[in-house]
Structures are given as structure tokens and as C-alpha cells.
Amino acid sequence: MAFFETDDGGHVYFEHHRGEKIPVVLIHGWGMSGEYWASAVEAVQAEGFGAIVVDHRGCGRSDRDFPDMSIDAIAADVAAIVRQCGVSRIVLNGWSLGAAVAVAAADLLREQVAGIILTCGASPRYVQGEDFPHGGTAEDVLGIGAAITSDRPNFFRTLAEGACGEGASEALIAWVERGFLGSGPRASETLAGLATLDQRELLSSFPFPILCIGGAKDTIADPAIAGFAAKCASKGTLLTLDTGHSPQLEAPTLYNDALLEFMRKIA
């Protein structure tokens, strides 16, 4: 565990679990932390792969008071941490909003990226737009900040239930709820970036393999987004799991098998 110091004096928490084989950079979803990648870390480490886990600005153990909470700023943190860790090749794996971070970070790390996994990702778009009929509306996303301010505990309880999927245990829901409640007071500023995000051109420019994992029962990110992303990428593959928005938590064995299969092909 360590902290990366940003140019503006902030501190971003990360962990570098070293391995003999190529590392995967695990980028959590909005309001969560690297804690929710624990099973994935255990799985890749057991096969000799490394893992770098990063807490977003305003989340987990990272500072809460950054002047810039944008997706691009978090992506720049990820890229800088990868360089600081001294690894030559990586796989980027982003969950939910973390997928948008992963795509933006890949643009900064170009030659070092061997592949990307988008896990129930909010990329290349999260909301409806021109030639993109999937997802919700920009207005819905921009209204989340006010909804959190007006009733933080109940908003995050409902969100945790949705993020955990149908039939989730109370233990899982409570765990995810705790992550949301622990996020900083300005974390919604990061989420607002999804209202205008458009990474279609960027995603299509990457020459490496991209695995797009969708949850068939996902009520947070439209499952059609994963299919669109797979077609948008020049070397995209779609994998649909019978889960909600958090397959690495809902079905960790199934998810880790898919993660490891992709890592083995890259290695």
C-alpha cells in the first residue's frame, strides 16, 4: 500500500501486488474503493499475475478535497501510478464509471497497454445521445448530486440494492452500501462527467484486445452498452454474464474465470 502525491498536493491511495506475470490495473466504480476488487486480486495473484488497485479521488483512502474530481483527472492519476510502479505492460480493468477511467488512462499509456476489460462499463457512453439510444438521460445523471444531498443514507441504500443485483444477500448489500456512504461529499462531481462523456472515437482507435463484460440483469448500466462497446472496438469481444451491475461481487468465481482467461491470452 502506498500514496501517490499529485501535482496539486493531494494523495491517491493505491496498492501494488507484485507478480511474475503482467499486472492488471483494477479501477473501481463510482463511490466504491479498491476493497471491492479483493477476490479478483486473490485470483490473479494465485496464477502469478500482478495487480495494481487504485482508489479514485474522493473515494476509499484517497483524499476527499481535490480541486479536480473529473474522470480525466482520475485517469491521469492511474497513468502516473502505473509509471511510478515501473511496469512495462499492463491490462486495464474498469468497473462501471471506472471503465471510462480505464479508457481515458489507456489513451495516456498507449504503448504500455496490452488490453482492456470493461466490466459493466459506462464507456464509450453512459447516456443517450446522437446515434446512441442506450442508457438513461444526461438530466438523470446531473440530478444525482441533489438527490444525494437531500437524503444521503436512503439514496445510497437504494443504489447499493440496485448495484448488487437480484437476489443479493443482505451482507453484500450492506458491504456495498458502506462503500457508497464512505465516499467524499464531492464525489458526485466525478459522476456528472458521465452526462457528456463520449469515448467512441477513442475506443475505436485502440489496437489491442478489449473484453466488454455486461450483466444481463444490470439495472445501473444498460447491458446494451457492453454490446455497443464490443462492436465499437477494433478488437472487441462481448461477454454477457447472468448478473447485475457487479459481477465480480455477485459471481466472483465466474467473473474471475473470465478475467483469468483474458489475462492468459494477453500474457
C-alpha positions as CSV (number, residue, x, y, z in Angstrom):
1,M,0.0,0.0,0.0
2,A,1.2,3.5,-0.8
3,F,0.0,7.0,-1.6
4,F,0.7,8.8,-4.9
5,E,1.1,12.6,-4.5
6,T,-0.5,14.6,-7.2
7,D,0.8,17.9,-8.6
8,D,-1.7,19.8,-6.5
9,G,-0.6,18.1,-3.3
10,G,-3.3,15.6,-3.0
11,H,-2.8,11.9,-2.1
12,V,-4.3,9.0,-4.0
13,Y,-4.2,5.6,-2.4
14,F,-3.0,2.5,-4.3
15,E,-1.8,-1.0,-3.8
16,H,0.8,-2.8,-5.9
17,H,0.6,-6.5,-5.6
18,R,3.6,-7.8,-7.5
19,G,3.7,-10.9,-9.6
20,E,5.9,-12.6,-12.2
21,K,3.4,-12.0,-15.0
22,I,1.7,-8.9,-16.4
23,P,-0.3,-6.9,-13.9
24,V,-3.9,-5.9,-14.2
25,V,-4.9,-2.4,-13.0
26,L,-8.2,-2.6,-11.2
27,I,-10.3,0.6,-11.3
28,H,-13.4,0.6,-9.2
29,G,-16.8,2.0,-9.9
30,W,-18.1,5.4,-8.7
31,G,-18.4,5.8,-5.0
32,M,-16.6,2.5,-4.3
33,S,-13.0,1.7,-3.5
34,G,-10.3,-0.9,-4.3
35,E,-11.6,-3.0,-1.5
36,Y,-14.3,-4.3,-3.9
37,W,-11.6,-6.0,-6.1
38,A,-10.3,-8.2,-3.3
39,S,-11.5,-11.5,-4.8
40,A,-10.1,-10.5,-8.2
41,V,-6.7,-9.7,-6.7
42,E,-6.6,-13.1,-4.9
43,A,-7.5,-14.9,-8.2
44,V,-4.8,-13.2,-10.3
45,Q,-2.2,-13.4,-7.7
46,A,-2.8,-17.2,-7.4
47,E,-1.8,-17.5,-11.0
48,G,1.3,-15.3,-10.8
49,F,-0.2,-12.1,-12.2
50,G,0.3,-8.7,-10.6
51,A,-2.4,-6.3,-9.6
52,I,-2.4,-2.5,-9.1
53,V,-5.5,-1.3,-7.3
54,V,-6.3,2.5,-7.2
55,D,-8.8,4.4,-5.1
56,H,-10.4,7.3,-7.0
57,R,-10.2,10.8,-5.8
58,G,-12.8,11.2,-3.1
59,C,-13.2,7.5,-2.5
60,G,-11.7,4.9,-0.3
61,R,-8.5,6.0,1.3
62,S,-7.7,8.8,-1.2
63,D,-8.1,12.4,-0.2
64,R,-11.5,14.0,-0.4
65,D,-10.7,17.6,-1.2
66,F,-9.1,17.6,-4.7
67,P,-10.0,20.7,-6.7
68,D,-10.4,18.5,-9.8
69,M,-12.6,15.4,-9.3
70,S,-13.1,14.7,-13.0
71,I,-12.8,11.4,-14.9
72,D,-9.8,12.7,-16.8
73,A,-8.0,13.7,-13.5
74,I,-8.6,10.2,-12.1
75,A,-7.3,8.7,-15.3
76,A,-4.2,10.8,-15.1
77,D,-3.7,9.5,-11.5
78,V,-3.9,5.9,-12.8
79,A,-1.4,6.6,-15.6
80,A,1.0,8.2,-13.2
81,I,0.7,5.4,-10.7
82,V,1.4,2.8,-13.4
83,R,4.6,4.7,-14.4
84,Q,5.6,5.0,-10.7
85,C,5.2,1.3,-10.3
86,G,7.7,0.7,-13.1
87,V,5.7,-1.9,-15.0
88,S,6.2,-2.1,-18.8
89,R,2.9,-3.7,-19.8
90,I,-0.5,-3.7,-18.2
91,V,-4.1,-4.7,-18.6
92,L,-6.6,-2.1,-17.5
93,N,-9.9,-3.3,-16.0
94,G,-12.5,-0.7,-15.2
95,W,-15.9,-1.4,-13.5
96,S,-18.8,0.9,-14.2
97,L,-17.5,4.6,-14.2
98,G,-14.1,3.0,-13.8
99,A,-14.4,1.8,-17.3
100,A,-14.5,5.4,-18.6
101,V,-11.4,6.0,-16.4
102,A,-9.7,2.9,-17.9
103,V,-10.3,4.1,-21.5
104,A,-9.0,7.6,-20.7
105,A,-5.9,6.1,-18.9
106,A,-5.3,3.9,-21.9
107,D,-5.0,6.9,-24.1
108,L,-2.3,8.3,-21.8
109,L,-0.4,4.9,-21.5
110,R,-0.8,3.8,-25.2
111,E,2.3,1.6,-25.7
112,Q,2.1,0.0,-22.3
113,V,-1.4,-1.2,-22.6
114,A,-1.8,-4.8,-23.7
115,G,-5.6,-5.0,-23.3
116,I,-8.7,-3.5,-21.5
117,I,-11.6,-5.1,-19.7
118,L,-14.8,-3.0,-19.4
119,T,-16.8,-4.5,-16.5
120,C,-20.4,-3.4,-16.8
121,G,-18.8,-0.2,-18.1
122,A,-20.0,3.3,-18.6
123,S,-18.0,3.6,-21.8
124,P,-18.0,4.7,-24.6
125,R,-21.1,6.5,-23.4
126,Y,-23.4,6.2,-20.4
127,V,-26.4,8.3,-21.5
128,Q,-28.4,8.6,-24.7
129,G,-27.1,10.7,-27.5
130,E,-26.7,11.0,-31.2
131,D,-26.5,7.5,-32.8
132,F,-26.5,6.1,-29.2
133,P,-30.0,5.1,-28.0
134,H,-28.8,3.2,-24.9
135,G,-28.7,4.2,-21.2
136,G,-30.6,6.9,-19.4
137,T,-30.5,10.7,-19.9
138,A,-28.0,13.4,-19.0
139,E,-30.6,15.0,-16.9
140,D,-30.9,11.9,-14.7
141,V,-27.2,11.8,-14.1
142,L,-26.9,15.5,-13.3
143,G,-29.7,15.2,-10.8
144,I,-27.9,12.6,-8.7
145,G,-25.9,15.2,-6.7
146,A,-29.0,16.9,-5.4
147,A,-30.6,13.6,-4.6
148,I,-27.6,12.6,-2.5
149,T,-27.6,15.9,-0.7
150,S,-31.3,15.6,0.2
151,D,-31.2,12.1,1.6
152,R,-27.7,10.5,1.6
153,P,-28.4,7.3,3.6
154,N,-31.6,6.3,1.8
155,F,-30.2,7.2,-1.7
156,F,-27.1,5.0,-1.1
157,R,-29.1,2.2,0.4
158,T,-31.3,2.1,-2.8
159,L,-28.2,2.4,-5.0
160,A,-26.5,-0.5,-3.2
161,E,-29.5,-2.7,-3.7
162,G,-29.5,-1.9,-7.4
163,A,-25.7,-2.4,-7.7
164,C,-25.8,-5.8,-6.1
165,G,-28.4,-7.3,-8.4
166,E,-31.4,-9.6,-8.0
167,G,-31.2,-12.0,-5.0
168,A,-28.1,-10.5,-3.4
169,S,-27.5,-11.3,0.2
170,E,-28.0,-8.6,2.9
171,A,-24.3,-9.0,3.7
172,L,-23.3,-8.0,0.1
173,I,-25.8,-5.1,0.0
174,A,-24.6,-3.8,3.4
175,W,-20.9,-4.0,2.2
176,V,-21.6,-2.1,-0.9
177,E,-23.7,0.4,1.0
178,R,-20.8,1.1,3.3
179,G,-18.6,1.9,0.4
180,F,-21.0,4.4,-1.0
181,L,-21.5,6.1,2.4
182,G,-17.8,6.4,2.8
183,S,-17.3,8.4,-0.4
184,G,-16.5,12.0,-0.2
185,P,-19.0,14.9,-0.2
186,R,-18.0,16.0,-3.7
187,A,-17.8,12.5,-5.4
188,S,-20.9,13.4,-7.4
189,E,-18.8,15.8,-9.4
190,T,-17.0,12.8,-10.9
191,L,-20.3,11.2,-11.8
192,A,-21.5,14.3,-13.5
193,G,-18.8,13.7,-16.2
194,L,-20.9,10.8,-17.5
195,A,-23.5,13.2,-18.7
196,T,-21.3,14.4,-21.5
197,L,-18.8,11.5,-21.9
198,D,-18.2,10.3,-25.4
199,Q,-15.3,7.9,-25.9
200,R,-16.5,6.2,-29.1
201,E,-13.7,7.6,-31.3
202,L,-11.1,6.9,-28.7
203,L,-12.3,3.3,-28.0
204,S,-12.3,2.5,-31.7
205,S,-8.7,3.7,-32.1
206,F,-7.1,1.1,-29.8
207,P,-5.2,-1.7,-31.5
208,F,-5.3,-4.1,-28.5
209,P,-8.0,-6.6,-27.4
210,I,-10.9,-5.2,-25.4
211,L,-13.2,-7.5,-23.4
212,C,-16.6,-6.0,-22.7
213,I,-18.4,-7.7,-19.9
214,G,-22.1,-7.0,-19.4
215,G,-24.5,-8.1,-16.8
216,A,-27.8,-9.4,-18.3
217,K,-29.7,-8.2,-15.2
218,D,-27.8,-4.9,-14.8
219,T,-30.2,-2.0,-13.8
220,I,-27.4,0.6,-13.4
221,A,-25.6,0.4,-16.7
222,D,-27.7,-0.6,-19.7
223,P,-26.4,-4.1,-20.8
224,A,-26.6,-2.8,-24.4
225,I,-23.7,-0.5,-23.7
226,A,-21.3,-3.5,-23.4
227,G,-22.5,-4.8,-26.8
228,F,-22.1,-1.4,-28.4
229,A,-18.6,-1.1,-26.9
230,A,-17.6,-4.5,-28.2
231,K,-18.6,-3.5,-31.8
232,C,-17.0,-0.1,-31.4
233,A,-13.6,-1.5,-30.5
234,S,-11.5,-2.8,-33.4
235,K,-10.7,-5.9,-31.3
236,G,-13.7,-6.1,-29.1
237,T,-15.3,-9.1,-27.6
238,L,-18.6,-9.3,-25.7
239,L,-19.2,-11.5,-22.7
240,T,-22.6,-11.4,-21.1
241,L,-22.9,-12.8,-17.6
242,D,-26.2,-13.6,-15.8
243,T,-25.6,-11.0,-13.1
244,G,-26.4,-7.4,-12.3
245,H,-24.0,-4.5,-12.2
246,S,-21.3,-6.0,-10.0
247,P,-20.3,-9.5,-11.4
248,Q,-17.0,-9.5,-9.5
249,L,-19.1,-9.4,-6.3
250,E,-22.2,-11.3,-7.3
251,A,-20.5,-14.2,-9.0
252,P,-16.8,-13.9,-8.2
253,T,-15.8,-17.4,-9.4
254,L,-17.5,-16.9,-12.8
255,Y,-16.1,-13.4,-13.1
256,N,-12.5,-14.4,-12.1
257,D,-12.5,-17.2,-14.6
258,A,-13.3,-14.7,-17.4
259,L,-10.7,-12.3,-16.1
260,L,-8.0,-15.0,-15.9
261,E,-8.8,-16.3,-19.4
262,F,-8.3,-12.9,-20.8
263,M,-5.1,-12.4,-18.8
264,R,-3.7,-15.7,-20.0
265,K,-4.3,-14.8,-23.6
266,I,-2.5,-11.5,-23.1
267,A,0.4,-13.0,-21.3
